[in-house]
Amino acid sequence: MTASYPPASAPAPEAPPLHSREELLKLLDRETAIARATGGRLAVLILELRRVDRLQALLRGPAPATTMELVLERLAKALRAEDRMAAINDEEVCVILPRLAHPSQAVLAAVKVLRVLDRPIAHEGGSAVLRPCVGVATVPEHGYDPAGLLMAADVARHIAATREEGYHVFQGDEAVESEVYHGLDLDLERALRANEMELHYQPQVELASGRGVGVEALLRWRHAQAGDVPPATIVGIAERTGALTNLTLWVLNTALRQAQQWRSAKVEPRLAVNLPAGLLAEEELPGLVQQALRTWGMDPTRLTLEVTEGHGLGEAERSVAALTRLKALGLQVALDDFGSGFTSLAQLRKLPVDEVKIDRPFVAGFLDDAADAAVARTAIDLARNFSLRVVAEGVERRETAEALAALGCGFAQGFLFAKPLPEVALRDWWRSRGA
């Protein structure tokens, strides 16, 4: 029997709450982590309203915000109480459907959304039809990465705009560059050569003192047509086009060059740079890192390479050998997004790492969700038992920082302390808050 949406026997749900875009992204982080841990399902819908200008003209010129309010009010009637939605801009809405019983429910939800918006929307005596389209991405079919899910739903949205039925479920063989980000592979190579990308830096603080001790370098690319390209998309394009090594070396050298300039200004944070785990198999990687360190005169002990748990670390022996070669240079290694992957106690004992970073969904839910709190506590206990530093990612509440510190977490980063900053702003922040 095909699942309905909501289930036919379910009582009429209360309207789902409206979230800001930032809140929705946090929720997606959390729900994907839960789905990964429990084997659950969820869906992401991106809805485009294709006649907003006509609606505004016919309805005596309401502001875009008023138009969106009318749309969201209508959408709320089609969704379950546990579903969440947020306006992305004046013409797009993102909806998260957590805890689905069957993937067909995502399609049924898309159809229901189209039906409720296909009826005329009235305002101050006028009415208009929006003719929306919906792109759908689902977990686990399209992975667990929030940025990847949003990207897949966006690709599906563009395809849905050309389909009579008005919706489309992302298919794995629909390459991103052939749909939404067409040509970004060539643009990426050009952007690397022309230094058109940039790095922002998010401070890491010592929880006991609140003083800055380091920064994480984060990649940013604002494309002329595609807008802000998510870092996960950049890395995905680089992987598909064979540019991952060049991209990583660009990030590393740019960050080290910036660190050299900071040293001249008496600003000397520890520097963390993300290392795609897929590069661990590259034999020449240690030599390339060593050359970059020498070029920019960086003390290796002040550099940390962050490798994401669960991505390329499955073959423990190969990972241990690769990380050991890197650590022989004198630098340090962090295990990023700890808790979201499948690193066992035995693997953690073997991996030559100096630091673990607790994945942000578990930090976000630390005070409110017993399961998230248990993961965070376990990570802290494991790290302390192996004499590793612990960094909590995504700390946004003072109460969370205090509770983590009480459990023995030594360091943190997140909006409570600072958002990722351009290099000039980071320099100013460090002069007032740095160690």
N, C-alpha and C positions, 0 to 999 in steps of 0.2 A: 504494500500500500504506500502510495506517495505521501510524503510528509507535507502538511499544510503550513501556512505561515500567516499569523500565528496558528498554533494547533486549533482545529475546529472546536474542540471541547473547552478551550480556554476561555475564562471570563474576559470581558472587555478590559484591556489594560489601561493603566494610567498613562498619561502622555510622558514619553521619555524626556529627560531633562536636556536642555540646550547647553552645549559646552563651548568654550572658546577653542580656537584652533590649537593653542598650546596644551590645553587640558585634554583635548581629543588625542593628540600625539602621545601624551603620557599614558592615557588609557590604552592606546594601541600597543605601546611598549609592554604594559602590564598584561594585557589579554593574550598577546602572542607568547609571552613567557609562560603563562598558565597553560595555554594550549599545548606548548611543547612538553611541559612537565606531565600533563595529564592525558595526552593523546586526544585532546579535544578539537573541536572545529570552530571556526569563526569566518566571517566574510567582511570585506571592505567594499563599499559601494561609493563611487564618485558620480554625482549627478550633475549634469549640465543643463541649464535653463537657456533655451536657444531663442526665445523671443522676448527677452527682458525689455529691450528698447521699445518694442511694440506695446507691451504691457504698460510701461511707464507713460507712453504717449496716450493710450486709450483711457488710462485710469487717472486722467487729469494730472499727469506728471508727478507721481509720488517719488520720493527719494529712493535710491537703490536699497537703503536699509529697510524702508517700509515695504518694498517689494519682497525682500528676503523674509521679512517677518510673516507676510502672508503665505509664502511658500512653506516656511518651517511649521507654521500653524497647521497647514494642510498635511504635511509629512507626518507630524506627530500622531495623527489619527491612523496612520498606516503601519506604525511600528509598535513593537513590544515595549513594555516598561523598561526592560534591561538594555534595549538598544540605545545608542548614543549618536548624536549628530552635531555638526558644526558647519557654519558657513566658511568656505575657503576664501571666497571673494564675492563680488556682487552677482556672479552668475553660476557659482559652483558650490555644491554641498557635499561633505563627506559623511558617510554613515557607517558605523561599526555595528555588526551583528554578532555578538558573542554567544558562545555556548549553543551552537546549532547541533541538531541531532543528525542532519543529513545534508549533503551539499546541495540537493535540490531546493532546500529552503532558501538559499541565497537567490536562486533564480525566481522563486515564487515571490520573495520580498521585492526584487527588482520590478517584477510585473505589477505588483500591488502599488508600488510607488508611482509607476508610470500611469496607472489607472487613476489614482487620486489627483494627480497633477494634470491629467488630460482633460478633466472637466474645467470649464471656464472659472477663472479666479476673478471675483468681483471686488470693487473698491470704489466707494463714493459714486455709485450709480453707473459705473462702467464695468466691462468685463473683457477678459482676453484669455487665450489659450497659449501655454508656454511651449508645448511640443518638446518635452525634455528627452534626454537620452541618459542611459546608465551604464557605467562600466563596472564589472564585478571581478574581484580577486578573492581567493579562498585559501584558508589554512586547513590541512597541510599541503594541498595540491600545489600552491605557489610559494611555498617556503614559509619561514617564520620571521624574516627580516622586515620590520615595519616599513622602512624606506622602500624596500623591494615590492612590498604589497601595494603601497600607494602608487608606485610607478606602474605596476602591472594593471591596477584598476584604471589609471589614467590612460594607458595604452588602449585598454578595452573601451574606455569612454570615446576615444577618437574613432574607433572602429564602429561603435554603436551608432554614432551620428550618421553613418552611411547605410545602416540597416533598417529595414522597414519595421521590424519588431521593436526597435528603440533601445534594446539592451544587448550586451555582449559579455560573455565570460572569457576572461583572458585565457589564451591557449599557450602552452609552453613553447611552441615553435614560432611564435610571433616575436621575432627579434625586436628589441626596443628600438634599435637604430633604424629599422625599416618602417617604423610606424610613427612614433612621436619624436624620437630623438634622431631622426634621419640626418646623417652627415656628422653627427657628433664625434664619431671615431676620427675623422679627418680633422675636425676642429680641435679635438683633444691634442693631437700631435702638434698642430699649429700653436695652440695655447701654451704647450710646454716649451716650445722653441722660443716663443715671444714673451715668456714670463707673464702671461695674462691671468694666471690663477694667483691666489694669495693664500697665506696662512693666517689664521687667527689663533690666539693662545689663551687657554683657560687655566687660571691659577689653581694650584693644589695647595691646600693649607694644612698646617698641623693643628689638629683639633684642640690640643691642650692649650695652645697659645693664641690660635686664630691667625698666626702669621703665615705668609706665603713661603713655601719651600721649593716649589717647582711649577712648571707649566707644561700643558700638553698641547702640541702643535696639531691644529685641525684644518683640513683642506677646505677651501672655498673657491667656487667657480661660478661667476655670474655670466651666463651666455647671452649673447645679444638677442637671440630669438627664443631660446628655451627658458630663459630666466635663471633662477638659482638652481643649479644642478646638484641633487643630493650627493654627498660623498660616496654613499654606497653605489650610486649609479656611475659615478666617475670610475670607481675601482672595477665595477662590472664591465664597463666599456674597455678599460685598460686590459683586463683579463682576456676578453674576447679578441682583442686586436693585437695581443702580444706586447703591449706597451707598459705592462705592470712594473717591470724592472725600472724603466726610464721614469715612470711616474713616482715610484718610491724614492729613487735617487734624487729626483727634483725636490721632493718634500724634505728629504734628509739634508741635502746641501743648502736649501733655502733656510731651514731652521738653524743649521749650524752657522751659516753666515750671519743670521740675525743674532744668534747668541754671541758671536764675536763682537758685533756692534754694541750689544748691551754691556759686554764686559768693559768696553772702552768708556761707557757711561756709568760704571760701577753698579750695574744691575746684573746679578749673576744667579738666576734661578736654575735649579735642575731642569733638564730638558727631556721630555718624553715624546717619542715619535712612534707612530703606528707602523708596524711591519706586517704586511699581508703574509699569513702563514703559508700561502702557496709558494712563496719565495724561499722557504727554508730548504727546499731541495736543490736550490741553485748553488753549485760548488763555488762560484766566484763571489758569492755574496759577502763573506767575511772580508775578502780583499778590497771590495768596493767600499764597504763601511770604513775600513781602516784608512783607505785613501782619503775619504771625506773628512775623517777626524784630523788627519795630518794637514790637509789643505786649509782648514779653518782654525787650526790650533786649539781644538777642543780637548779638554781633559776627559778621557773616556769614562772615568768614574762618575762624571756628571751627566752622562747620557743614559737614558733608559729606552729600550725598544719594547713596545707593547705588542704582544701576540694574542689574538683572540682565542679563547678556549673553544674547543670543538671544531675549529676550522683548520684542518691540516695537521692537527695534533693527534689524530687517531693512531697513526703508526708511531708508537712511543719510541722505539729504538732510533728511528730516523730523526725524530724530533729532538731527542736527547743529544744525538751527535751534532746536529746543526746548531742547536742553542749552545752547546759546549764550545763549538768553534767561535761563536760570536762572543761568548763570555771571556774567552781567552784574550780578547782585545782589551779587556779591562772594564767594559761597559756592564750595565745591569739589564735584566730582563723582567718584564711584568707579564702576568697572565691576565689578560683583559676579559671583561664581561664574565667574571667567575660566577658560577651558579647556574648559568644558562646552558652550559655544555654538559659533557659527560665525563669529566676528568675524575678518575677514581682516586681513592686514598693512596693506592700503590703508585699510580701514575704521578700524582703530585709529589710523592717522595722522591721519584726518579728525575723529574724534570728540573733542570738547573735554573730555577727562577728565584728572584729576590723579592718579588712583590705579587700580591693578588689584588685585583680591582673588582669589588662587588658590583654586579650588574645593576643598572639603575632601577629596573622594575621592582627588585626586591628592596632597594633602599626607599623607593617611593611608598611602598606598602608596609614599611617596617612597623609603623606605629598602629596601623589599622587592620592588618591582616596577619593572622597567626602563622600561616604557611610562609609568607614572605619573611617574617621575622625569624622563623626557624632557619631558613636558608642563610640569611645574613649572619645569624649567630654561629651557625656551623662553619661558614667561611672564615669568620674571625677566629674561632677556636682552632680550626685546622692550621691557619696561617701562623698563629702564635705558637702552636706545637712544633712547627717547622722553622720557627724564628724568621718568618717572612713579614715584610711590611704589609699593612692592609690599607687600601684606599677605597673609600665609598664614593661611587659615582652618583651624580644627580641629586645631591642633597639640597633641599629647598626650604626646609623648616628647621628652625632653631632647636625645637624639641627632638627632632631626628638626630641632629648633630650631637646633642648632649647624651642621648641614649646610646648611640654608637660608641661615643668616647668612653662611656661607663663600662661598656663590654670589652674594651681594649682595642678598638679601631683607632689607629693613630692619625690617619690623614683622610682628607675628603676634598671633593671638588663639586661644584654645582652652583646654581643661581643664587643660593644663600650668600655665597662669597663673591662671585662674579660670573657673568656670562663670558663666552669666548670673546676676546678683545683683539682688535687690530694692534699691530706692534707698538705704535705710539701710545695708545691708550693703556696697553699692558705696562709699558715703561712707567707711566704716571701712577698706575695702580701699585706697582711694585715699590716705588719710592715711599709710598705711605703705608703699605701693608706687608712688604716683603721682609724676610728674615735678615 
